Amino acid sequence: MRARSKRYRKESEQTGKETLSLAAAVEKIKSFKSVKFDQTVECVMQLGIDPKQADQLVRGSISLPHGIGKQKRVIAFCEV
């Protein structure tokens, strides 16, 4: 089993196992102490759909804050 830091153990005791609304969860996360690295948050939702049904598929896209990484350029040399 992995050893956890004192800060992690203290903050995990504060959160508990109860289910929170989205606004309350964001408020709780913002109340934690800041750290020296980029933190991540995992969000789990039960949508109650049947993925085998074509009309119930979940699709979407997001735009990342800094794009997809490297900037790509295309050069074309054409004869006229």
N, C-alpha and C positions, 0 to 999 in steps of 0.2 A: 504494500500500500504506500502511496505517495505521501511524503511529509508536507504539511501545509504550513505557511507562514503564520505568525501571530496575527497580522492584519487580516488575512483571509479568514482565519478561524473566528475572529471577533465580528467581522462583518457578516459571515454566514450565520452566526447565532442571532444577529439582529433581524435577518430576513425571514427566517422560519420557513415553513412549508406551505403556508396558506396561499391561495390564488389571489392575485391582485388585478385590478383594472389597469389598463394601459397607462393612464395618467398617473396613477399611484405608483406603478412600477418604475416609470421614468423619474418620478420625484425621489423614490428610494435610491435609485442608481446615482443620481446627482448628489445625494447626501453623503456618499462614500468619499473617503480621502482620495486626493489625486495621487497619481503615481508617475514614474519617470518614463513609462512606455505607453504605446497606444493600447487601450483596453478594448475588448470585444464583448458584445452582448449577444446571447443566443435567445431567439424568440421561437416558442413552440405554440402552434395553433391547431386545434382540431376543427376542421371545416365540415365534417360530416357529409362527405361526398363519396360517390362510388367511382373510382378512377377508371373502371372498365367501361363506363358509359361515356360515349363521345361528347355528349352535350354537357358533361360535368367536369371537363378537364380544367385545370388551373394553369394558366399561362400568364406570363408577364415579363416585363423587363425593367431594369433600373439603370440609371446613369450614375457611374461612379464619380466621386468628387474630382479625381485626377485622370479621368479617362480610363483606357485599358492598359496604360503603361507607356511604352515607347511611342514616340510620334513617328508615323510612317509617311514617306513621301514617294510619289510615283513620278517618273520622268519618261516622256515618250518622244522619240525621234521619228518624225514622219516626213516622207517626201511629198512635195506638192505637185 
